[in-house]
Amino acid sequence: MIELRPFSSLGGANHGWLDAHHHFSFANYHDPDRMGWGNLRVWNDDVIAPKTGFPPHPHSDMEIITYVREGAITHKDNLGNHGRTEAGDVQVMSAGTGIAHSEYNMEDVDTRIFQIWLLPTSRGEQPSWGARPFPKGDRAGQFVALASGYADDGDALGIRTNARVLGATLKAGESTTYAIGADRKAYLVPATGRVLVNDVDVHARDGAAIRDVDTITVTAIEDAEIVLVDAA
């Protein structure tokens, strides 16, 4: 089954400095039918105005992946980590026993991010943070693991959960396949462009909730940049 969740159906709020849309229940948005998808708990589509951002705040026992679509995000935390993650790149924060961090758009233009939260496999681990560039050429025409709980996923940033966050870029007319496994769940969002997921038409920023499907074929109707979570 592939359930289309159009962008227009998402919850959210516009705070002026932050225009947030929620694929799953979050903050003041509550939908009992959208409480998560496997161990995927949050997928927020955020637009952050220039020179604004999230002041220091705490997290614990959550794997938080930030995929930067446009602009850049600047991270600082109480472990001493400080970094700037640009469009197309990814940062991962394993909150573990507890971490406090801030995230600001220090740029002169809007920053657009997907922020993805996954439930960890085990609790009480030491907190950590990391980021890395992923040149889009490396994922041209295929899905590449950006963050993964599996040691054999090469250069992917490590997360402490039974899941992968993957990215792909497809030119119009190109297709790629991904084997999910019928016992798992997946959630796909095009950051840009329009794709067919099997026979389901998915536009930019729509969600496709996938279950009981062994393999998906993604075909680009327009040039597309795609993020996929393969979740337990």
Order of alpha helices (4+ residues) and beta strands (2+ residues): beta-beta-beta-beta-beta-beta-beta-beta-beta-beta-beta-beta-beta-beta-beta-beta-beta-beta-beta-beta-beta-beta
